[in-house]
């Protein structure tokens, strides 16, 4: 008698996943049931300005990896701007400030996060049905007028 193969997988199209913040934050991790690392897709409008807040991850120790899935965007880092494309992965450490800025076509960006040498703990805003809050106390954006000022020019 042959052993039955384990069938533990989830398949979802992006348009089947839960979105927040007017569709700009797609909860890919929660929608797929991933529990070991963070993952979201950001759908940003053309010439996004500061719709995607400048931030770091000192508060939770996460590092992030960015990959452009479509459109055009730059990842702005202290002293450097990286033009994202579909073949270039960018890792950003927890203490490094970062922000995305899109071009005239807008952008779809995959962001994967995890905490080095620790078990993953989902952010308060990343679960299905979670509140639309920005848990990062150092995030700066015109969307958060009471937040800190941007540190990068």
C-alpha positions as CSV (number, residue, x, y, z in Angstrom):
1,X,0.0,0.0,0.0
2,X,1.5,3.3,-1.1
3,X,1.7,6.3,1.3
4,X,-0.6,9.1,0.4
5,X,1.2,12.3,-0.5
6,X,0.7,15.3,1.7
7,X,-1.5,18.0,0.2
8,X,-0.6,21.1,2.1
9,X,-0.6,24.1,-0.3
10,X,-2.6,27.2,-1.1
11,X,-3.2,28.8,-4.5
12,X,-4.7,32.3,-4.8
13,X,-4.6,34.9,-7.5
14,X,-3.7,38.4,-6.4
15,X,-7.2,39.6,-7.0
16,X,-8.5,37.0,-4.6
17,X,-6.4,38.2,-1.7
18,X,-7.5,40.6,1.0
19,X,-6.5,44.2,0.4
20,X,-6.3,47.2,2.8
21,X,-5.5,50.9,2.6
22,X,-7.7,51.3,-0.5
23,X,-6.1,48.3,-2.3
24,X,-2.5,49.5,-1.9
25,X,-1.6,46.9,0.8
26,X,-2.4,43.3,-0.2
27,X,-2.2,40.9,2.7
28,X,-0.6,38.0,0.7
29,X,0.9,36.3,3.8
30,X,-2.4,36.1,5.6
31,X,-4.4,35.3,2.5
32,X,-2.2,32.3,1.8
33,X,-1.9,31.2,5.4
34,X,1.8,31.7,5.6
35,X,3.1,31.8,9.2
36,X,6.9,31.7,9.0
37,X,7.6,35.0,7.4
38,X,6.0,38.3,6.4
39,X,4.9,38.9,2.8
40,X,2.8,41.6,1.2
41,X,2.2,43.1,-2.2
42,X,2.1,46.9,-2.4
43,X,0.0,48.3,-5.3
44,X,1.1,51.9,-5.6
45,X,-0.4,54.6,-7.8
46,X,1.6,56.6,-10.4
47,X,3.9,59.2,-9.0
48,X,3.1,58.0,-5.5
49,X,4.9,60.7,-3.6
50,X,4.9,59.7,0.1
51,X,1.9,57.2,-0.1
52,X,4.4,54.6,1.0
53,X,5.9,55.9,4.2
54,X,9.6,56.4,4.9
55,X,10.4,54.0,7.7
56,X,12.8,51.5,9.4
57,X,12.1,48.4,11.4
58,X,14.0,49.2,14.6
59,X,10.8,48.6,16.6
60,X,10.4,45.0,15.5
61,X,13.9,44.1,14.1
62,X,12.6,42.9,10.7
63,X,14.7,42.9,7.6
64,X,12.9,43.2,4.3
65,X,13.4,42.1,0.7
66,X,11.8,44.1,-2.2
67,X,11.1,42.9,-5.7
68,X,9.3,44.8,-8.4
69,X,6.5,42.8,-10.0
70,X,5.2,45.4,-12.4
71,X,5.3,49.1,-13.2
72,X,8.3,51.3,-12.2
73,X,9.6,52.3,-8.8
74,X,12.7,53.4,-6.9
75,X,13.6,52.2,-3.5
76,X,15.2,55.2,-1.7
77,X,17.8,54.4,0.9
78,X,20.2,56.6,2.8
79,X,22.7,57.9,0.3
80,X,21.4,55.7,-2.5
81,X,18.4,55.2,-4.8
82,X,17.9,51.8,-6.4
83,X,15.8,51.5,-9.5
84,X,13.8,48.4,-9.0
85,X,13.2,45.8,-11.7
86,X,11.8,42.3,-11.9
87,X,15.2,40.7,-11.7
88,X,16.8,42.7,-8.9
89,X,16.1,41.8,-5.3
90,X,17.0,44.3,-2.6
91,X,17.5,43.4,1.1
92,X,17.2,46.2,3.7
93,X,18.3,45.7,7.3
94,X,16.1,46.6,10.2
95,X,17.9,50.0,11.1
96,X,18.0,51.3,7.6
97,X,15.4,53.9,6.5
98,X,13.6,53.2,3.3
99,X,10.8,54.4,1.1
100,X,9.3,53.5,-2.3
101,X,8.5,56.1,-4.9
102,X,6.8,55.1,-8.1
103,X,7.1,56.3,-11.7
104,X,4.3,57.3,-14.1
105,X,3.0,53.8,-14.4
106,X,2.6,53.1,-10.7
107,X,4.1,49.9,-9.3
108,X,3.4,46.5,-7.9
109,X,6.1,45.5,-5.3
110,X,6.5,42.2,-3.4
111,X,7.9,42.8,0.1
112,X,9.1,39.9,2.2
113,X,10.1,40.3,5.8
114,X,11.5,38.4,8.7
115,X,13.4,38.9,11.9
116,X,16.9,37.6,11.8
117,X,17.6,34.8,14.3
118,X,14.1,34.9,15.7
119,X,10.7,33.4,15.1
120,X,8.4,35.5,12.9
121,X,5.7,37.4,14.6
122,X,3.0,39.0,12.3
123,X,2.5,42.7,12.4
124,X,-0.7,43.9,13.9
125,X,-1.9,45.2,10.5
126,X,-1.1,42.1,8.5
127,X,-3.8,39.6,9.4
128,X,-7.1,39.1,7.6
129,X,-9.5,41.7,8.8
130,X,-6.8,43.5,10.7
131,X,-7.0,47.3,11.4
132,X,-5.5,49.7,8.9
133,X,-2.8,51.0,11.2
134,X,0.9,51.7,10.7
135,X,2.6,49.9,13.6
136,X,6.0,51.6,12.9
137,X,6.5,54.5,15.3
138,X,9.2,56.0,13.1
139,X,7.2,56.0,9.9
140,X,6.7,59.4,8.2
141,X,4.2,60.3,5.5
142,X,1.7,63.0,4.7
143,X,-0.9,60.2,5.4
144,X,0.2,60.5,9.1
145,X,0.4,64.2,9.9
146,X,1.1,63.6,13.6
147,X,4.0,61.3,12.8
148,X,7.7,62.1,12.8
149,X,9.2,64.2,10.0
150,X,11.0,62.4,7.1
151,X,14.7,61.9,7.7
152,X,15.8,61.4,4.1
153,X,15.7,64.3,1.6
